[in-house]
Amino acid sequence: MIYATMFGSKKTNAPRPLNDTGRSLISETFSLEGTLRTSGAIDIAGLIKGPVYTNDLVIKETGSIVGPVETDKIEIYGHLEGKVVAKTIVIGNTAVVKGDILFSETLKTEEGADINGYIKKTESTSLEAAQDEFKLEEIEAKENKEKEKVAKKGRPKIVASNA
């Protein structure tokens, strides 16, 4: 009886509270296909295929995301292919971004960054609201393409003449 109380377990069944103060790391050897959602900070050195929702995100030089990103703060030094919506965005000199960028507070791009997409300051900080932000630009782009096609054709050829 003394043995049991002396070395007995004092475990409780209560769940341990979550700690959001640390940073999580997706390492270079890690690949995820699906939605990544976290309330904390995360560093991506591996590959994510799918939407990412977080408060603080850093895409390392070896990191890659293929999908939309919604976050408060993002630093991009690797590859991102998808729409980005954030309050604060930093695009490093090693970054490759292929997609539209919407920011509500600050945007910093370093010399050498490769960006292919629209950049727009906006009031919205969600992907749903961002979808509406770019509809006007898509319509204008289609109209411009149609005008270019007409301009390239030039004058029509004369097939028959009464003169």
C-alpha positions as a printed NumPy array, in Angstrom:
array([[   0.   ,    0.   ,    0.   ],
       [   2.804,    2.416,    0.749],
       [   4.387,    1.531,   -2.605],
       [   1.269,    2.537,   -4.534],
       [   0.899,    5.953,   -2.924],
       [   4.609,    6.656,   -2.993],
       [   4.999,    5.973,   -6.716],
       [   1.413,    6.441,   -7.817],
       [   0.41 ,    8.566,  -10.768],
       [  -0.791,   12.101,  -10.126],
       [  -2.108,   12.584,  -13.659],
       [  -5.335,   14.443,  -14.074],
       [  -7.667,   13.992,  -16.989],
       [  -7.959,   17.752,  -17.594],
       [  -6.688,   18.844,  -21.041],
       [  -3.523,   20.891,  -21.138],
       [  -4.092,   24.51 ,  -22.317],
       [  -2.786,   25.348,  -25.777],
       [   0.222,   27.633,  -26.106],
       [   0.09 ,   29.934,  -29.155],
       [   3.198,   31.927,  -28.231],
       [   5.732,   29.728,  -30.054],
       [   6.398,   29.331,  -33.769],
       [   5.702,   26.089,  -35.592],
       [   7.97 ,   24.863,  -38.397],
       [   7.08 ,   22.909,  -41.508],
       [  10.515,   21.506,  -42.379],
       [  12.042,   21.05 ,  -45.834],
       [  11.161,   17.339,  -45.896],
       [   7.489,   17.93 ,  -45.059],
       [   4.754,   18.103,  -47.69 ],
       [   1.077,   18.743,  -47.011],
       [  -1.85 ,   18.595,  -49.4  ],
       [  -4.919,   20.196,  -47.858],
       [  -5.942,   23.158,  -45.744],
       [  -3.517,   24.474,  -43.135],
       [  -5.232,   26.457,  -40.379],
       [  -3.541,   27.678,  -37.197],
       [  -4.041,   30.516,  -34.745],
       [  -0.316,   30.829,  -34.081],
       [   2.796,   31.655,  -36.069],
       [   4.253,   29.243,  -38.612],
       [   7.414,   29.012,  -40.715],
       [   7.195,   27.073,  -43.982],
       [  10.378,   25.487,  -45.34 ],
       [   8.547,   22.575,  -47.024],
       [   5.638,   22.339,  -49.484],
       [   1.981,   23.184,  -48.837],
       [  -0.631,   22.526,  -51.539],
       [  -3.854,   24.16 ,  -50.446],
       [  -5.199,   27.188,  -48.598],
       [  -3.31 ,   28.562,  -45.579],
       [  -4.999,   30.515,  -42.778],
       [  -2.815,   31.824,  -39.939],
       [  -1.908,   34.924,  -37.939],
       [   1.817,   35.106,  -38.73 ],
       [   3.503,   33.313,  -41.637],
       [   7.058,   33.144,  -42.945],
       [   7.803,   31.296,  -46.184],
       [  11.487,   30.411,  -46.   ],
       [  13.726,   30.311,  -49.128],
       [  13.123,   26.556,  -49.48 ],
       [   9.403,   26.894,  -48.715],
       [   6.587,   26.755,  -51.228],
       [   2.832,   27.296,  -51.029],
       [   0.471,   26.548,  -53.901],
       [  -2.868,   27.994,  -52.855],
       [  -4.441,   31.096,  -51.367],
       [  -3.105,   32.614,  -48.145],
       [  -5.022,   34.646,  -45.556],
       [  -2.973,   36.016,  -42.654],
       [  -2.311,   39.107,  -40.582],
       [   1.422,   39.226,  -41.34 ],
       [   3.44 ,   37.38 ,  -44.002],
       [   7.086,   37.366,  -45.016],
       [   7.875,   35.648,  -48.312],
       [  11.385,   34.506,  -49.201],
       [  10.411,   31.341,  -51.096],
       [   7.726,   30.459,  -53.675],
       [   4.044,   31.379,  -53.449],
       [   1.507,   30.605,  -56.146],
       [  -1.904,   31.93 ,  -55.157],
       [  -3.779,   34.961,  -53.929],
       [  -2.452,   36.643,  -50.761],
       [  -4.551,   38.715,  -48.366],
       [  -2.797,   40.214,  -45.335],
       [  -2.47 ,   43.321,  -43.225],
       [   1.321,   43.414,  -43.523],
       [   3.355,   41.843,  -46.351],
       [   7.118,   41.626,  -46.792],
       [   8.397,   40.163,  -50.07 ],
       [  12.095,   39.347,  -49.866],
       [  14.663,   39.507,  -52.664],
       [  14.583,   35.696,  -53.12 ],
       [  10.774,   35.507,  -53.32 ],
       [   8.742,   34.357,  -56.321],
       [   5.073,   35.328,  -56.073],
       [   2.588,   34.3  ,  -58.765],
       [  -0.796,   35.66 ,  -57.783],
       [  -2.688,   38.726,  -56.704],
       [  -1.578,   40.541,  -53.549],
       [  -3.997,   42.461,  -51.325],
       [  -2.772,   44.269,  -48.234],
       [  -4.573,   46.578,  -45.812],
       [  -1.68 ,   48.215,  -43.918],
       [   1.859,   47.855,  -45.311],
       [   3.662,   46.239,  -48.231],
       [   7.441,   46.031,  -48.537],
       [   9.18 ,   44.512,  -51.55 ],
       [  12.926,   44.042,  -51.719],
       [  14.922,   44.536,  -54.9  ],
       [  15.113,   41.252,  -56.801],
       [  11.675,   39.934,  -55.804],
       [   9.809,   38.281,  -58.693],
       [   6.113,   39.228,  -58.629],
       [   3.54 ,   38.31 ,  -61.276],
       [   0.065,   39.524,  -60.33 ],
       [  -2.   ,   42.5  ,  -59.262],
       [  -1.066,   44.429,  -56.115],
       [  -3.781,   46.386,  -54.389],
       [  -4.264,   48.161,  -51.067],
       [  -7.659,   47.272,  -49.671],
       [  -9.835,   47.567,  -46.595],
       [ -10.718,   43.859,  -46.571],
       [  -8.577,   41.248,  -44.846],
       [ -10.356,   38.068,  -45.937],
       [ -10.122,   35.95 ,  -49.078],
       [ -13.899,   36.109,  -49.629],
       [ -13.878,   39.9  ,  -49.71 ],
       [ -10.735,   39.845,  -51.847],
       [ -12.502,   37.797,  -54.541],
       [ -14.845,   40.751,  -55.151],
       [ -11.936,   43.244,  -55.198],
       [ -10.493,   41.762,  -58.399],
       [ -13.644,   41.11 ,  -60.421],
       [ -13.539,   44.613,  -61.908],
       [  -9.919,   44.14 ,  -63.016],
       [ -10.762,   40.768,  -64.617],
       [ -13.61 ,   42.365,  -66.591],
       [ -11.36 ,   45.248,  -67.694],
       [  -8.642,   42.812,  -68.761],
       [ -11.099,   40.852,  -70.926],
       [ -12.352,   44.065,  -72.53 ],
       [  -8.782,   45.189,  -73.291],
       [  -8.001,   41.822,  -74.934],
       [ -11.062,   42.173,  -77.154],
       [  -9.997,   45.692,  -78.179],
       [  -6.47 ,   44.448,  -78.968],
       [  -7.869,   41.691,  -81.214],
       [  -9.936,   44.216,  -83.162],
       [  -6.981,   46.623,  -83.452],
       [  -4.627,   43.882,  -84.72 ],
       [  -7.009,   42.859,  -87.505],
       [  -6.915,   46.345,  -88.969],
       [  -8.911,   47.163,  -92.065],
       [ -10.953,   44.416,  -93.668],
       [  -9.824,   43.125,  -97.07 ],
       [ -11.865,   44.241, -100.062],
       [ -13.209,   41.142, -101.743],
       [ -15.344,   42.708, -104.482],
       [ -15.573,   46.182, -105.91 ],
       [ -18.113,   47.815, -108.211],
       [ -15.6  ,   50.306, -109.565]])
